[in-house]
Amino acid sequence: MTPPAFSIFAAIAELIVTTIVYYSILSHLKGKPFRFKLLGFAILFEAIVNVTYMVTRFIGPHSPVHLSSQMKLFATLHGTFSMLVFIWLIIIFFLASSSAKLEQNFFRDHRLGTYLFLFLWGISVASGEIMFALIYL
């Protein structure tokens, strides 16, 4: 099956957003200034492009009606999990931005939560890329 152009774009864009998320958080964790504009751009892009993609995949002309029940369940779990992790990203973005204005390092002060977030973000992205491969490759 040939993937729709928007699916290809979203899969590639997700990897770019993930690079920005990891770079912004890990560099600040290591003591560099918090790149809130860069991470803010990635969050805005994620909301506009990738969340829109997930929604249109279920209500648009490319909805997964042809998928097996297992794949539909996987897609539903992936979408729900990814939205929760994305909401967590928005929350930690605002917390880290506020902390940075006070010359504090939110990620360094909350290492366990930061590493847990990064791990879960990675699972979210990997599950989406795996789903793309299973459906289209």
N, C-alpha and C positions, 0 to 999 in steps of 0.2 A: 504494500500500500504506500502510495506517495504521500508524504506529510504535507499538510497545507503550509504555505509560506509563513504564516503567522506562528505556526508551531515551531518551525525551524528558527525563526527570529527569537521567539520566547526562550527556547532551549539555550541558544547562544547568549542571549541577554542575561539569563539567570546566572551563567558562569561569570560574566563580567560583574554583575551586581555582587555576587559572592566574593569575588576578588576584592572589591572595594570594601565590603563589610569586614572581611578578615583583616585587610590592610589597616583600615581605620581603627579597629578595636585593638589589634595586636601592637600596632605602632604606639598607640597611646598607653597601652599596658606596659610597654617598655620605656615609658617616660617621655616620649615625643609629644608635641602639642596635639590636642584632640582636633582631628580634621572634621569638624561638625558640618561644614558646608559640603564636603565631599560625601560624607555619610548621609546627610540630609538629601542630597541629590539622588543618591542610590535608593533611599527609601521612597522618595517621590516617584522615581522611575519605576520601582517595583510596584508601587500602588497603581500607577497608571497603566503600565504595560502588562506585567505578569499577573496581577490580580485580575485585570480585565480579561486576559487570556484564559485564566482558569474559569471564570464565570461564563464566557462565551463558549467554552468547550462543552458546557452542559445545556446551554439554551440555543446555541447557534446552529448553522447548517452542518457543522462538523461535530455535532454532539455524538457521544460514544454509544449510540444505540446498537451498533454492530458488535460491541465488545462482549466478552463472556461475563458471566455473573461475578467471577473471581476478579477480573480486571476492573469491573465497575466498582466492586468493593475496595480494591486497591486504590483506585482513583479517588473515591470518596474519602478514604482514610488519609491519603496523601494530601488532598485539598484541605481537609479540616485541620490536620496536623500543621501544614504549612501556614495556614492563616493564624493559628495560635502562636507559632514561632515568629511570624511577621509582627503580630501585635506585641510580642515580647521585645522585638527589636525596636519598635517605636517607643516603648516605655523606657528601655535602657538608653536610647538616644537622648530623650529628654532629661533623664537622670544624669547622664554623663555630661551633657551640655551645661546643666545647672552646676554640677560639681566643678567643671572646668572653669566656669566664670568665677568660682570661689578659690581657684588655684588648687583644687583637689583632683584626684584621679579616681573616678568612680570604678573603673575596671580593675585598678590595682587594689583598691579597698574592698572589692567584691570578686576576688579571683575565682573562687569556686563557681559562683553564679555565672561569671564571664565564660569560663571554660565549658561549663554545662551548656550555656547558650550556643557557643560556637560548635560544640558537638552536635546539638540538636539541629542547628541550622544546616550543618553538613549532611545530616540524615535527610532533612527535608529536601535539599537540593539533589542529593544522590537518588532519592526515591523518584523524584520528578524526571531526572535524566534516564533512570532505568525504565520508567514507564514509557517514556518517549521511544527508547530503543525497542522495548517489547511490542509496542503498537506499530511502529513504522519501519523497523529494520529487519 
